[in-house]
Amino acid sequence: MSKIGIVIEREYMERVKKKSFIITTILMPLLMLVLMALPALIMNFVDSSATTIAVIDNTGVILPQLKSDEQVTFRPATDATVDSALTREGIDAVLVIPANIIDNNKAGLRYYTNGPSSMSTESAITSEVNSIIESERLKAYDIGNINEIIESVKSDVSMTTVRADKDSEESNSSAFSYGVGIAMTFVLYMFLLIYGQMVMTSIIEEKGNRVLEVVVSSVKPAQLMMGKIIGVALVAVTQIIIWGVLLTVMSAYLLPALMPADAMADVAAVQAGNFDSVSDSSSIELIQAVGMLGDVGNIITLFGLMTLFLIGGFLLYSSIFAAVGSSVDNIQDASQLTSLAVFPIIFGLIFAMVAAADPMGSVAFWMSMFPLTSPMVMVARIPFGIPAWEIILSLALLVVGFVFMVWLAGKIYRVGIFMYGKKPSMKELIRWVRYK
C-alpha cells in the first residue's frame, strides 16, 4: 500500500470505528423524522391556553356577532373602563373596538392584557373582527342575498406543474422541491463545517504533540495533508451513503405501506401523467410531493449528486481548514483564521435559500458556478430538475477550484507544520505560498 493510502486508512478507520459515528449515522435519520413529526404531535396533544376577553364595543354591532370558541371567550364590558374591566375576576384581556372602525380603514383595535399575549389568539380576534366588518360594509350596498352571491363566486383552484421540456410529461411540486433543496443544503452545510473542522483539529493536536515531525520523516507533507483530507472525506461519504440507502428503502417499501390505496392510486396517476384521473384535484400539490418522495430513482439521483458536490466541496474547504490547522498551535489561535473557510460556507447557505426560491434566476446560476458557493447553491437547485449541462459545468469548475485550493493549501501546510510560537499574519501566509 502507498504511503498516502496508509494515511487515508488510518484517518478513515479511526473515525468509522467510533461508537459516536455509528450511533449518529443510525439515529440521525430517525431524529430528523421525529423532529418533522414533533410539531404536529404537539399541536394534536397539547391544549392551547383559553383566553377570556372583555369587549368594549363602541360600534354596538360587532360584539353581538363575535363567536366564542375553545380558544377565545368574548364577554361584554358594558359601562366599564379598561382598568376596571381588567380587574374583574376571570378576565384575561380587554378588547376595545372604536366607533369608526367600520367606516374608517385606518382605525384599529386596542387589546389590553395583564400579561404576555398569544400570537394565535391575536390572529383569531383580528380575523373574526375583519370578517364582521366586511359583512357590515357589504350591507351598506343594500344588495339582497349578497353573502350568498359572494360565497357562490369564490374560487379556490389548484395548479398542476408539468415539465414540458422533458421527454414525457413530468409532474413537479415546487414546494416539495424547495423543501428538499433546503434540507440537502443544510446537510451539506453541516458536513462541510463539522468534518472540515475535524481535519483542522486533528492537525493541531498532532502538531501540538510533535507527532507530525515524526510522520513527515517518512511521508511528504503534501501526501500527509491529502491523506488526512481524503480519509475524513470518505467518512462523510460513508455516512451520506448509509443515509441514502435508509431513505431509499423507506421510500420503496415503508411509504407505500403507510399510504392508503386510493392515495397511492392518485400518486401513480400523477407519475404516469394522467392528471384527469386524480380523485381530489385540490390535493394535487401533496400528491406530487408524495410521488417525488416515492420515486426511488429520483432519491438515488439526488443523493448521488449531493455526494459528488459533498466530495468536491469538502476537498476545497478541508484544504483551507488543513492550512489553518498547520499554521497555528492551538484551537484558540485558529478561531480567527477559520473565518476564511466559515464565511464562504455561510454565504453559500444564504445564496442557496435565494436559489431555492428562484432556481432559474441569474443569482442562482452564477453562485452555483462559483466554486466557493457552488456546493450549497447547486444542491438547492438540483431538486427542481435544472439542465444537466449546468450541473456538469458546476462540477467541472468545482474540480478546478479544489485543485487550485489544494495546491495553495499544500504550500502553506508544508511550512506551517514546522512553525511554532506565534499565529502567522496574512502577509506571512502569502510569503509561505511563494516559497519554492
SEPADO-362683 format. One record per residue (C-alpha): residue in one letter; z, x, y. Coordinates in steps of 0.02 Angstrom, whole numbers, plus 50000, padded with zeros to 5 digits. Example, Ala and Ser with C-alpha at 12.3 -4.5 7.8 and 13.67 -1.06 7.14 Angstrom:
residues 2
ATOM	a	50390	50615	49775
ATOM	s	50357	50684	49947
***
This chain:
residues 436
ATOM	m	50000	50000	50000
ATOM	s	49959	50062	50176
ATOM	k	50096	50106	50298
ATOM	i	50060	49957	50409
ATOM	g	50064	49846	50254
ATOM	i	50238	49909	50212
ATOM	v	50298	49866	50388
ATOM	i	50219	49692	50375
ATOM	e	50300	49659	50207
ATOM	r	50471	49715	50269
ATOM	e	50464	49608	50427
ATOM	y	50399	49457	50331
ATOM	m	50517	49461	50181
ATOM	e	50669	49499	50289
ATOM	r	50646	49335	50382
ATOM	v	50574	49220	50248
ATOM	k	50718	49254	50128
ATOM	k	50849	49199	50255
ATOM	k	50934	49033	50222
ATOM	s	50910	48984	50404
ATOM	f	50720	48994	50383
ATOM	i	50721	48889	50225
ATOM	i	50838	48758	50300
ATOM	t	50743	48741	50465
ATOM	t	50574	48735	50377
ATOM	i	50627	48591	50265
ATOM	l	50740	48497	50384
ATOM	m	50636	48510	50544
ATOM	p	50505	48379	50493
ATOM	l	50645	48262	50437
ATOM	l	50738	48294	50600
ATOM	m	50582	48254	50701
ATOM	l	50560	48089	50608
ATOM	v	50742	48045	50639
ATOM	l	50726	48086	50825
ATOM	m	50572	47975	50837
ATOM	a	50658	47830	50749
ATOM	l	50829	47851	50828
ATOM	p	50793	47765	50996
ATOM	a	50727	47610	50906
ATOM	l	50877	47606	50790
ATOM	i	50997	47623	50936
ATOM	m	50911	47481	51029
ATOM	n	50923	47369	50875
ATOM	f	51103	47402	50826
ATOM	v	51190	47439	50991
ATOM	d	51228	47291	51103
ATOM	s	51189	47310	51287
ATOM	s	51328	47276	51412
ATOM	a	51339	47099	51483
ATOM	t	51349	47077	51671
ATOM	t	51415	46926	51764
ATOM	i	51338	46911	51937
ATOM	a	51395	46800	52081
ATOM	v	51243	46742	52179
ATOM	i	51245	46708	52366
ATOM	d	51081	46613	52387
ATOM	n	51035	46588	52570
ATOM	t	50869	46504	52522
ATOM	g	50950	46362	52424
ATOM	v	50806	46356	52299
ATOM	i	50814	46516	52197
ATOM	l	50989	46504	52121
ATOM	p	50957	46338	52029
ATOM	q	50807	46418	51943
ATOM	l	50894	46578	51887
ATOM	k	50918	46579	51698
ATOM	s	51064	46669	51618
ATOM	d	51046	46762	51453
ATOM	e	51148	46879	51343
ATOM	q	51124	47023	51464
ATOM	v	51147	46937	51633
ATOM	t	51250	46784	51680
ATOM	f	51225	46705	51852
ATOM	r	51362	46609	51941
ATOM	p	51356	46526	52112
ATOM	a	51463	46601	52250
ATOM	t	51464	46457	52373
ATOM	d	51553	46488	52539
ATOM	a	51605	46663	52487
ATOM	t	51580	46834	52564
ATOM	v	51528	46986	52466
ATOM	d	51703	47061	52470
ATOM	s	51789	46902	52414
ATOM	a	51662	46871	52275
ATOM	l	51685	47047	52207
ATOM	t	51873	47019	52192
ATOM	r	51854	46863	52085
ATOM	e	51904	46877	51903
ATOM	g	51759	46902	51783
ATOM	i	51634	46950	51919
ATOM	d	51548	47119	51897
ATOM	a	51423	47112	52041
ATOM	v	51361	47007	52186
ATOM	l	51178	46967	52221
ATOM	v	51133	46918	52399
ATOM	i	50966	46829	52423
ATOM	p	50909	46823	52606
ATOM	a	50846	46659	52680
ATOM	n	50672	46727	52723
ATOM	i	50633	46810	52557
ATOM	i	50504	46679	52505
ATOM	d	50401	46691	52665
ATOM	n	50430	46874	52710
ATOM	n	50356	47007	52595
ATOM	k	50465	47140	52675
ATOM	a	50629	47052	52637
ATOM	g	50731	47120	52494
ATOM	l	50880	47080	52384
ATOM	r	51052	47157	52405
ATOM	y	51150	47199	52248
ATOM	y	51335	47246	52263
ATOM	t	51432	47314	52114
ATOM	n	51608	47377	52080
ATOM	g	51542	47522	51976
ATOM	p	51384	47602	51906
ATOM	s	51236	47486	51885
ATOM	s	51119	47471	51736
ATOM	m	50934	47501	51768
ATOM	s	50887	47369	51638
ATOM	t	50999	47241	51725
ATOM	e	50921	47276	51895
ATOM	s	50747	47262	51820
ATOM	a	50789	47096	51737
ATOM	i	50856	47025	51903
ATOM	t	50708	47077	52009
ATOM	s	50584	47018	51877
ATOM	e	50660	46844	51870
ATOM	v	50677	46827	52059
ATOM	n	50497	46884	52084
ATOM	s	50438	46753	51961
ATOM	i	50532	46616	52054
ATOM	i	50467	46674	52224
ATOM	e	50287	46673	52160
ATOM	s	50311	46497	52093
ATOM	e	50382	46436	52260
ATOM	r	50240	46515	52357
ATOM	l	50112	46430	52245
ATOM	k	50193	46261	52277
ATOM	a	50153	46281	52462
ATOM	y	49968	46263	52422
ATOM	d	50001	46087	52355
ATOM	i	49886	46101	52206
ATOM	g	49929	45991	52058
ATOM	n	49966	46074	51891
ATOM	i	49943	46246	51971
ATOM	n	50059	46329	51846
ATOM	e	49957	46262	51700
ATOM	i	49796	46317	51785
ATOM	i	49862	46495	51810
ATOM	e	49926	46503	51632
ATOM	s	49757	46446	51564
ATOM	v	49658	46579	51657
ATOM	k	49771	46726	51612
ATOM	s	49684	46859	51508
ATOM	d	49752	47000	51400
ATOM	v	49601	47083	51321
ATOM	s	49610	47232	51204
ATOM	m	49488	47377	51208
ATOM	t	49421	47474	51060
ATOM	t	49362	47651	51100
ATOM	v	49215	47706	50991
ATOM	r	49140	47882	50995
ATOM	a	48952	47856	51018
ATOM	d	48919	48044	51014
ATOM	k	48968	48054	50830
ATOM	d	48853	48031	50680
ATOM	s	48946	47874	50629
ATOM	e	49049	47752	50731
ATOM	e	49220	47830	50750
ATOM	s	49368	47736	50821
ATOM	n	49482	47839	50932
ATOM	s	49652	47799	51006
ATOM	s	49677	47891	51170
ATOM	a	49863	47853	51174
ATOM	f	49888	47922	50999
ATOM	s	49780	48075	51037
ATOM	y	49885	48106	51192
ATOM	g	50046	48097	51091
ATOM	v	49981	48211	50953
ATOM	g	49913	48336	51080
ATOM	i	50078	48346	51173
ATOM	a	50177	48361	51010
ATOM	m	50065	48502	50947
ATOM	t	50079	48590	51115
ATOM	f	50269	48585	51110
ATOM	v	50268	48654	50932
ATOM	l	50156	48797	50988
ATOM	y	50264	48825	51143
ATOM	m	50420	48834	51035
ATOM	f	50342	48954	50910
ATOM	l	50274	49073	51044
ATOM	l	50442	49085	51129
ATOM	i	50555	49093	50976
ATOM	y	50452	49210	50869
ATOM	g	50391	49314	51016
ATOM	q	50569	49349	51069
ATOM	m	50610	49385	50888
ATOM	v	50488	49532	50894
ATOM	m	50566	49594	51056
ATOM	t	50745	49579	50991
ATOM	s	50701	49671	50830
ATOM	i	50628	49816	50928
ATOM	i	50776	49826	51048
ATOM	e	50901	49827	50903
ATOM	e	50808	49962	50807
ATOM	k	50786	50064	50966
ATOM	g	50971	50049	51005
ATOM	n	51016	50106	50828
ATOM	r	50893	50251	50841
ATOM	v	50804	50184	50686
ATOM	l	50634	50192	50773
ATOM	e	50648	50379	50797
ATOM	v	50661	50399	50608
ATOM	v	50525	50271	50567
ATOM	v	50393	50343	50687
ATOM	s	50408	50509	50597
ATOM	s	50314	50426	50453
ATOM	v	50219	50285	50541
ATOM	k	50117	50293	50701
ATOM	p	50190	50190	50845
ATOM	a	50034	50081	50852
ATOM	q	50047	50044	50665
ATOM	l	50232	50004	50681
ATOM	m	50203	49884	50825
ATOM	m	50059	49794	50738
ATOM	g	50158	49785	50576
ATOM	k	50303	49700	50665
ATOM	i	50189	49579	50757
ATOM	i	50086	49531	50605
ATOM	g	50241	49517	50493
ATOM	v	50327	49396	50612
ATOM	a	50162	49303	50640
ATOM	l	50148	49272	50453
ATOM	v	50323	49197	50456
ATOM	a	50268	49073	50590
ATOM	v	50107	49034	50497
ATOM	t	50205	49005	50336
ATOM	q	50315	48879	50424
ATOM	i	50165	48790	50502
ATOM	i	50076	48780	50333
ATOM	i	50229	48707	50248
ATOM	w	50246	48576	50385
ATOM	g	50060	48537	50371
ATOM	v	50074	48512	50183
ATOM	l	50226	48398	50203
ATOM	l	50139	48294	50337
ATOM	t	49979	48283	50234
ATOM	v	50075	48221	50081
ATOM	m	50166	48092	50189
ATOM	s	50001	48037	50267
ATOM	a	49913	48021	50099
ATOM	y	50050	47938	49995
ATOM	l	50201	47882	50097
ATOM	l	50112	47794	50241
ATOM	p	50002	47682	50130
ATOM	a	50155	47636	50026
ATOM	l	50256	47583	50179
ATOM	m	50119	47486	50268
ATOM	p	50085	47302	50222
ATOM	a	49924	47268	50126
ATOM	d	49844	47167	50266
ATOM	a	49883	47304	50392
ATOM	m	49803	47435	50280
ATOM	a	49651	47322	50263
ATOM	d	49635	47320	50453
ATOM	v	49653	47509	50457
ATOM	a	49517	47528	50325
ATOM	a	49403	47412	50425
ATOM	v	49428	47512	50584
ATOM	q	49397	47676	50493
ATOM	a	49235	47603	50424
ATOM	g	49180	47548	50597
ATOM	n	49192	47362	50552
ATOM	f	49293	47307	50703
ATOM	d	49246	47122	50690
ATOM	s	49342	47102	50528
ATOM	v	49508	47156	50605
ATOM	s	49631	47011	50590
ATOM	d	49726	47048	50751
ATOM	s	49619	47124	50888
ATOM	s	49766	47132	51008
ATOM	s	49845	47267	50898
ATOM	i	49688	47373	50888
ATOM	e	49771	47520	50977
ATOM	l	49910	47527	50847
ATOM	i	49784	47507	50705
ATOM	q	49681	47651	50773
ATOM	a	49837	47760	50783
ATOM	v	49886	47721	50603
ATOM	g	49708	47755	50548
ATOM	m	49707	47926	50631
ATOM	l	49879	47966	50559
ATOM	g	49823	47913	50385
ATOM	d	49663	48017	50390
ATOM	v	49707	48167	50280
ATOM	g	49551	48262	50333
ATOM	n	49598	48240	50516
ATOM	i	49776	48301	50484
ATOM	i	49712	48457	50392
ATOM	t	49588	48494	50532
ATOM	l	49721	48477	50667
ATOM	f	49844	48591	50578
ATOM	g	49707	48715	50536
ATOM	l	49650	48732	50716
ATOM	m	49830	48736	50778
ATOM	t	49864	48879	50656
ATOM	l	49714	48977	50723
ATOM	f	49772	48958	50903
ATOM	l	49950	48997	50850
ATOM	i	49893	49161	50772
ATOM	g	49788	49208	50923
ATOM	g	49919	49157	51050
ATOM	f	50058	49241	50953
ATOM	l	49964	49406	50938
ATOM	l	49934	49402	51126
ATOM	y	50110	49356	51181
ATOM	s	50206	49451	51048
ATOM	s	50119	49610	51105
ATOM	i	50191	49579	51278
ATOM	f	50363	49548	51204
ATOM	a	50344	49707	51099
ATOM	a	50301	49807	51255
ATOM	v	50453	49735	51345
ATOM	g	50568	49771	51197
ATOM	s	50510	49952	51186
ATOM	s	50539	49977	51373
ATOM	v	50723	49932	51380
ATOM	d	50884	49974	51289
ATOM	n	50968	49803	51282
ATOM	i	50937	49617	51298
ATOM	q	51012	49609	51473
ATOM	d	50884	49731	51542
ATOM	a	50743	49636	51457
ATOM	s	50784	49470	51543
ATOM	q	50682	49508	51699
ATOM	l	50533	49587	51611
ATOM	t	50518	49442	51489
ATOM	s	50458	49334	51634
ATOM	l	50291	49424	51611
ATOM	a	50272	49328	51448
ATOM	v	50377	49172	51479
ATOM	f	50296	49115	51642
ATOM	p	50117	49108	51572
ATOM	i	50182	49010	51422
ATOM	i	50267	48885	51540
ATOM	f	50109	48871	51646
ATOM	g	50011	48839	51485
ATOM	l	50130	48697	51441
ATOM	i	50110	48620	51615
ATOM	f	49920	48630	51609
ATOM	a	49923	48560	51431
ATOM	m	50003	48400	51498
ATOM	v	49864	48388	51628
ATOM	a	49733	48418	51493
ATOM	a	49807	48284	51379
ATOM	a	49793	48158	51522
ATOM	d	49613	48208	51562
ATOM	p	49542	48311	51416
ATOM	m	49366	48325	51489
ATOM	g	49420	48373	51665
ATOM	s	49373	48539	51745
ATOM	v	49554	48599	51749
ATOM	a	49573	48561	51563
ATOM	f	49412	48654	51522
ATOM	w	49444	48813	51619
ATOM	m	49627	48827	51570
ATOM	s	49577	48806	51388
ATOM	m	49461	48956	51409
ATOM	f	49586	49072	51496
ATOM	p	49671	49171	51355
ATOM	l	49849	49161	51428
ATOM	t	49846	48970	51433
ATOM	s	49712	48925	51305
ATOM	p	49827	48911	51152
ATOM	m	49930	48769	51226
ATOM	v	49792	48685	51329
ATOM	m	49660	48684	51192
ATOM	v	49783	48620	51063
ATOM	a	49821	48474	51181
ATOM	r	49633	48435	51193
ATOM	i	49585	48452	51010
ATOM	p	49651	48280	50952
ATOM	f	49529	48196	51073
ATOM	g	49380	48264	50974
ATOM	i	49308	48384	51102
ATOM	p	49143	48476	51065
ATOM	a	49155	48612	50931
ATOM	w	49072	48742	51043
ATOM	e	49216	48733	51166
ATOM	i	49342	48767	51027
ATOM	i	49239	48913	50961
ATOM	l	49217	48987	51136
ATOM	s	49402	48968	51172
ATOM	l	49447	49057	51008
ATOM	a	49323	49197	51045
ATOM	l	49396	49226	51219
ATOM	l	49571	49219	51145
ATOM	v	49523	49355	51021
ATOM	v	49457	49463	51162
ATOM	g	49617	49429	51260
ATOM	f	49738	49478	51122
ATOM	v	49636	49633	51075
ATOM	f	49649	49693	51255
ATOM	m	49833	49646	51266
ATOM	v	49874	49734	51102
ATOM	w	49786	49891	51166
ATOM	l	49881	49881	51331
ATOM	a	50048	49847	51248
ATOM	g	50018	49987	51123
ATOM	k	50008	50114	51264
ATOM	i	50174	50054	51335
ATOM	y	50253	50044	51163
ATOM	r	50213	50223	51111
ATOM	v	50302	50289	51266
ATOM	g	50439	50158	51285
ATOM	i	50517	50179	51112
ATOM	f	50568	50358	51159
ATOM	m	50635	50315	51332
ATOM	y	50821	50284	51357
ATOM	g	50942	50266	51500
ATOM	k	50859	50151	51626
ATOM	k	50747	50000	51643
ATOM	p	50571	50052	51697
ATOM	s	50489	49985	51854
ATOM	m	50315	49909	51860
ATOM	k	50247	50074	51929
ATOM	e	50318	50168	51781
ATOM	l	50243	50043	51658
ATOM	i	50072	50066	51741
ATOM	r	50094	50254	51729
ATOM	w	50133	50239	51543
ATOM	v	49972	50141	51519
ATOM	r	49872	50281	51600
ATOM	y	49941	50415	51484
ATOM	k	49813	50480	51361
***
